[in-house]
Amino acid sequence: MQTLELKIPPVVLVALFALVMWLVSQLVPALALPMRWRLLLAGIFSIAGIAVALSGVLAFRRANTTVDPRVP
């Protein structure tokens, strides 16, 4: 079985992308939305993200495989 070429833990990727999103928000303030819309969109995207993550974990569990990409 081949090992992964890049062994970056998913938590590090989440932190890296969060930093990039914050930097973009600081550099492009013209795209700012009113607070009510931001909270609504944040809630929608959070719920969608959690649903996708949970369905992925459940699919891995049903297939009896690991969720950790560093341990094939």
C-alpha positions as CSV (number, residue, x, y, z in Angstrom):
1,M,0.0,0.0,0.0
2,Q,1.3,3.4,-0.9
3,T,1.9,6.0,1.8
4,L,0.7,9.5,1.4
5,E,3.2,12.0,0.0
6,L,2.0,14.8,2.1
7,K,1.3,14.0,5.8
8,I,-0.4,17.1,6.9
9,P,-2.9,16.5,9.7
10,P,-6.4,17.7,9.0
11,V,-6.5,20.0,12.0
12,V,-3.4,21.8,10.7
13,L,-5.2,22.3,7.3
14,V,-8.3,23.7,9.1
15,A,-6.1,26.2,11.0
16,L,-4.2,27.2,7.8
17,F,-7.4,27.8,5.8
18,A,-9.0,29.7,8.7
19,L,-5.9,32.0,8.7
20,V,-6.2,32.5,5.0
21,M,-9.9,33.3,5.2
22,W,-9.2,35.8,8.0
23,L,-6.4,37.5,5.9
24,V,-8.7,37.7,2.9
25,S,-11.4,39.3,5.0
26,Q,-8.9,41.9,6.2
27,L,-7.6,42.7,2.7
28,V,-11.0,42.9,1.0
29,P,-13.3,44.8,3.4
30,A,-15.5,45.9,0.5
31,L,-17.2,42.5,0.5
32,A,-18.4,42.9,4.1
33,L,-22.0,42.1,4.7
34,P,-24.3,43.4,7.5
35,M,-24.0,41.5,10.7
36,R,-27.4,39.8,10.4
37,W,-26.5,38.3,7.0
38,R,-23.1,37.3,8.2
39,L,-24.6,35.4,11.1
40,L,-27.2,33.7,8.9
41,L,-24.6,32.6,6.3
42,A,-22.2,31.5,9.0
43,G,-25.0,29.3,10.5
44,I,-26.0,27.8,7.2
45,F,-22.4,27.0,6.2
46,S,-21.7,25.6,9.7
47,I,-24.6,23.3,9.6
48,A,-23.8,22.2,6.0
49,G,-20.2,21.6,7.0
50,I,-21.1,19.5,10.0
51,A,-23.5,17.5,8.0
52,V,-20.9,16.7,5.3
53,A,-18.3,15.9,7.9
54,L,-20.6,13.5,9.8
55,S,-21.8,11.8,6.6
56,G,-18.1,11.2,5.7
57,V,-17.3,9.8,9.1
58,L,-20.3,7.5,8.9
59,A,-19.3,6.3,5.4
60,F,-15.8,5.5,6.6
61,R,-17.2,3.7,9.7
62,R,-19.6,1.6,7.5
63,A,-16.7,0.6,5.3
64,N,-14.6,-0.3,8.4
65,T,-11.8,2.0,7.4
66,T,-9.9,4.7,9.3
67,V,-10.9,8.4,9.1
68,D,-7.3,9.5,9.7
69,P,-5.7,9.9,6.2
70,R,-2.2,9.5,7.7
71,V,-2.9,5.9,8.7
72,P,-4.1,4.0,5.6
